[in-house]
Amino acid sequence: MNSRSIGIDIGADCVRAVQVARTRRGLVVERAYAAAATSPDVVVHVLRELTARHGFSRRARIAVAMPHGAVCFRAVHTDIHAWQQARQAVRFQIEDDVPVPFDELVVDLCGPVSDDGDVLAAAISRTDLRCRLKAIADAGLPCHLVDAIPCALLAAVGSDAQNDDPPGMLVHVDGSSAMIAATQAGRLVNARAVRLPEDGAAAASAQAGRRPLRSHVPCHGRPRGAAPAEDGAAAVLAREIDLTWHTAFGRAMTDESLIAVSGDDRLAAGLAVELQRGVAVADYRPEIVWPADAGRDQQYAVAVGLAVRALVAAEHGVNFLAAENAAEPRAADVRYHAIAAGVLAGAIAAVWCAGVFLRLGRMEHEYQRLKHDARQVFEQTLPGEKPVNELPQLEERVAAMRKQHAELAAIAGTGADGISPLDVLHRISAAVPDAGGMRISEMSVTGRTVRLAGTVGSFRAVDELKARLQTSGEFESVAIHDVAADRSTGAVRFTLALTVAPG
Amino acid sequence: MKLTNRERYVAVGAAGLVALFAFHQLAVRPALGRIETLERVIPERSRTVEKLRALSAEHRALQEELGRFSRAAGQSSGTGMLSQMEQIASDCRLASNIASMRPGTTRPAGTFAESSVEIRLEGVSIKQLVDFLRRVQSVQSPTVRSLQIRQSAKTPSLLDADVQLAALAP
């Protein structure tokens, strides 16, 4: 766990930052810095310079507080003691009591639920929270905790929780507003933001930032302004303190009632006059160690408290950032699922791309093999011939060879016909009937073509001869070319044209 | 210039998208196009190789056949054929029946020539003619190209025959 933290108190006209480290000596304030900042741009600039110029750690946990007027406090009673469930239940419980729409409402508890079921809830608007986070983000800083000022003050100047601690009141002034927090037994009981008269508030605020740190604790850019406190601010504060006391404790203040002002003894004096009783300047807890030669500058109380809260990381206490994240689990889920889906989609795309290129490589290899095979077959078949388009070249060559072979086969008598004149004589002898007075007078055989001339006793015998030749299966076609009766002999002359069946 | 986290995410995301688009355009898309082409070409090429192999085999067979023709042509000649036919006719006792024996014209057949002989036999019986044809057929060359038989004008019980023989010549 990180042993350093930075508390940043972004006030109305001043930014204060404190870096605290956890050591064996306790919580040691390492750096403190304050600078006037009256506009958001200046605030961002000052925040950027914390790490860039003033030596603040870039790895420290960072805590900021919401401004006074942005936080509403409500004392509520609940039967739920578990922190997360109580926080969710209280959100519904106070939704009608705070001037923030429910959808915008971010609620956290200022401490654990007491045995009696009492707890102080702090509520802010989500828009205000994002506005504060944006200022930090614009400065390029991470933010780990968003607190409320009373909680930070209690962490810096409060005492450890003791059941017998008497009721007390913490007062913090910033610009034209003040925060009044009622405490008891080390716990916040109630808190209120109070608007002050403009002129008096300015004076009070200026005084709150007047006390210098000693030299060896870096502190630069101190806001100027040392106007005396106005009686008006003290009077308003005194009235509000009295009212808050009554509201929180249900009785009037007594002499034992502790009232502490954060950061200014002159304001404390003014309040003492108004309240007609003692008012102290709140001092830091003993475990917060300042350098020996540095004063325990009270103007940094809120910043120190924020740093302590970020460093100690107490389970209980206001952290609007955590409350927001817990209240918006869907956003976190959506981000998680979006990242998971993106990673999954990326993995699928990568696998798909790998598959595409693997397939392409395999197909290219197959194509090259086929090309090589074609070239090899061609070169083996036609050695010495240059392959341009293998198939047409080889087809042309084989066609020429077929033609030459057919011609030579015809001359050599071993063509596809394979029929010699002697075979033709055999076929005709087998097919022609040895009856009917048939006489063959002439026969010519050329290739598969046969011309047969002769005489028979009747025209019918010619038809019978033709039919027998056809049905013998030895001849593809049998055609009668000439049939005529010989008046001198009474015989019938015929001429037949035959085509011998192959093979 | 310092960028916020959101600006950095947007910049990285945009750069990633551009890189993905470029990768798709420059690598994936051409690869897919090439695969599509190869899917069409490889079966065609495969069929071409099969055809080439078949043609190659046919080419070898035709070469062997032509070689056989060449050897046969080397063994025969026009004058040899006349004496060969005379010998066969004598063996068939047809020497006296030979009316004429004319060497025919030759015509070119590729690298070879064709030599032919036309033999006219007169007054032969069908048995003698068949024996003669059988003897001619028993020798490898020449072969009988055509046969014409008709009734003998002098002796009707006998036949006159024209036998045309042909052979390859170198």
Contacts between the chains, C-beta under 8 A, distances in Angstrom:
chain1	res1	chain2	res2	distance
A	48	B	2	7.6
A	137	B	4	5.9
A	137	B	5	6.1
A	137	B	6	7.6
A	138	B	4	5.9
A	140	B	2	5.9
A	140	B	4	7.1
A	140	B	5	8.0
A	353	B	28	6.2
A	356	B	28	6.5
A	356	B	31	5.4
A	356	B	32	6.6
A	356	B	35	7.0
A	357	B	31	6.1
A	359	B	35	6.2
A	360	B	31	5.0
A	360	B	34	6.0
A	360	B	35	5.5
A	360	B	38	7.7
A	363	B	34	8.0
A	363	B	35	6.2
A	363	B	38	4.3
A	363	B	39	7.5
A	363	B	42	6.5
A	364	B	34	7.8
A	364	B	38	7.0
A	366	B	38	7.8
A	366	B	42	5.8
A	367	B	38	5.7
A	367	B	41	6.6
A	367	B	42	5.7
A	367	B	45	6.6
A	370	B	42	6.6
A	370	B	45	4.3
A	370	B	46	6.0
A	370	B	48	7.8
A	370	B	49	5.6
A	371	B	45	7.0
A	373	B	49	5.0
A	374	B	45	7.0
A	374	B	48	6.1
A	374	B	49	5.1
A	374	B	52	5.7
A	377	B	49	6.8
A	377	B	52	4.5
A	377	B	53	5.7
A	377	B	56	5.3
A	378	B	52	6.4
A	378	B	56	8.0
A	380	B	56	6.8
A	381	B	52	7.6
A	381	B	55	7.3
A	381	B	56	4.2
A	381	B	59	5.2
A	381	B	60	7.7
A	382	B	59	7.9
A	390	B	48	7.3
A	390	B	52	6.0
A	391	B	48	5.2
A	391	B	51	6.0
A	391	B	52	6.0
A	391	B	55	7.8
A	394	B	52	6.0
A	394	B	55	4.8
A	394	B	56	7.1
A	394	B	59	7.1
A	395	B	55	6.4
A	397	B	59	6.9
A	398	B	55	5.1
A	398	B	58	5.7
A	398	B	59	5.3
A	398	B	62	6.9
A	401	B	59	6.6
A	401	B	62	4.3
A	401	B	63	7.3
A	401	B	66	6.9
A	402	B	62	6.6
A	404	B	66	6.7
A	404	B	109	7.7
A	404	B	110	4.5
A	405	B	62	5.4
A	405	B	65	5.5
A	405	B	66	6.2
A	405	B	69	7.8
A	407	B	109	4.8
A	407	B	110	6.3
A	408	B	65	8.0
A	408	B	66	7.0
A	408	B	69	4.5
A	408	B	109	5.9
A	408	B	110	6.7
A	408	B	112	6.3
A	408	B	168	6.4
A	409	B	65	7.7
A	409	B	69	7.8
A	411	B	109	5.8
A	411	B	112	7.5
A	411	B	114	4.9
A	411	B	143	8.0
A	411	B	166	5.6
A	411	B	167	7.3
A	411	B	168	5.4
A	412	B	69	6.1
A	412	B	72	6.3
A	412	B	141	7.1
A	412	B	143	6.3
A	412	B	167	7.5
A	412	B	168	5.6
A	413	B	143	2.9
A	413	B	144	7.2
A	413	B	145	7.4
A	413	B	166	7.6
A	414	B	143	7.8
A	420	B	133	7.6
A	420	B	137	5.5
A	420	B	143	7.1
A	420	B	144	5.7
A	421	B	133	6.4
A	421	B	144	5.0
A	421	B	146	7.1
A	421	B	147	3.7
A	421	B	163	7.9
A	422	B	130	6.9
A	422	B	133	4.4
A	422	B	134	6.3
A	422	B	137	5.7
A	422	B	144	7.4
A	424	B	147	7.8
A	425	B	130	6.8
A	425	B	133	7.6
A	425	B	147	7.9
A	440	B	149	7.9
A	441	B	150	6.5
A	441	B	151	4.7
A	442	B	148	7.7
A	442	B	149	6.7
A	442	B	150	4.2
A	442	B	151	6.9
A	443	B	147	7.7
A	443	B	148	7.4
A	443	B	149	4.7
A	443	B	150	7.7
A	444	B	146	6.9
A	444	B	147	6.9
A	444	B	148	4.1
A	444	B	149	7.3
A	445	B	146	6.2
A	445	B	147	4.4
A	445	B	148	7.6
A	446	B	145	7.3
A	446	B	146	4.1
A	446	B	147	8.0
A	447	B	145	7.9
A	447	B	146	7.5
